[in-house]
Amino acid sequence: MEIMISLSKSGRAQTLLADESKLGFGKIFSDHMFSMRYNEGKGWHSPRISAYAKFEIEPSALCLHYAQLIFEGLKAYRGEDGTLYLFRHRENIRRFNTSAQRLCMPTIEEGLFEEALFKLVRCDREWVPHSLGSSLYIRPTMAATEPQLGVHSSNEYLFFIITSPVGAYYASGFAPTKIYVEEEFVRAAPGGTGFCKAAGNYAASLLASQKAMEKGFTQVLWLDALEKKFVEEVGTSNIFFLIDDELITPPLSGTILPGITRDTVIQLARFFGMKVVERRISIAEIIAANRAGRLKEAFASGTAAVVSPVGLIHYKGEDHIINGGELGEFTRKLYDEIVAIQYGRQEESFGWRVQVP
């Protein structure tokens, strides 16, 4: 299918990106968006890039009632010479299609998805920030649009991609965060949709996150749904613990998101010669390791923040300080390495960075 392009330059980029330190996250949107429609029996059709604008859907659209909606998150980066890059975007495409299959939604041909990403970024290249740490956040989304109140998978869908120039994800910058261990609510259960980027997963996490923030914590550390003792995710990210000389992270058992940054961290850590173990780890083991001085560092990983050091874990009314509340050496090394690759500042042998043609 040919992607129809209708350019509409607003002239806002120069003004809104004048001070990139004030961009924040997900508050500003670029000039253009990609969209296409799906109808049963016809398949995907009418792909186009046009001006960022509102959608019109029926009040009875299935996505508004039964949460048949998925999304992804990736970034475009500007190198020092102005070259634009994507980082492991094909993994995002594959994960998007995995989410689609789980929610009974149509998949998208990878080549078309990639072409849409490239062309949209090229159309809005002036919206890609220049400073290190800032980037153009890309949000592909699919929503069920059939106007029908019966509970079933839709026969109509809207797929769209919007972009947003962003600065640092956390307002406090690259500093250790404080996380709260959630013991009442759970994020996902075995057999559910925890491994998908489905909208319902995030809606279910809001109350616990809100309560944690009201208590002064940055994120929630989720425990497993069955026994509420094994660590799963932290907020919107995967979690890692450096105990002795072993990097430990929970396994992909269907209840946590298979993070692309998570996989990047695992591959880089092994490349550095570190032992990496994917296994179940209880909050009790983590607290005991910290008390014994064996927990050297803890950090979260995700597209938005890359890696976020954890300086404190609050569990059962007690604060547990990690690494003196300071940024760990290994966490810093990982962040620097990943960022250098993303922005084209050093060579890499993994094939992760792709130049936008």
Helices and strands as residue ranges (DSSP letters): E 4-5, H 12-16, G 20-22, E 32-39, E 43-51, H 63-66, E 69-71, E 74-78, E 84-87, H 89-102, H 110-123, G 125-127, E 135-144, E 156-166, E 177-181, H 199-214, E 219-223, E 231-234, E 238-243, E 246-249, H 260-271, E 275-278, H 283-291, E 295-302, E 306-315, E 318-321, G 323-325, H 329-342, E 353-355
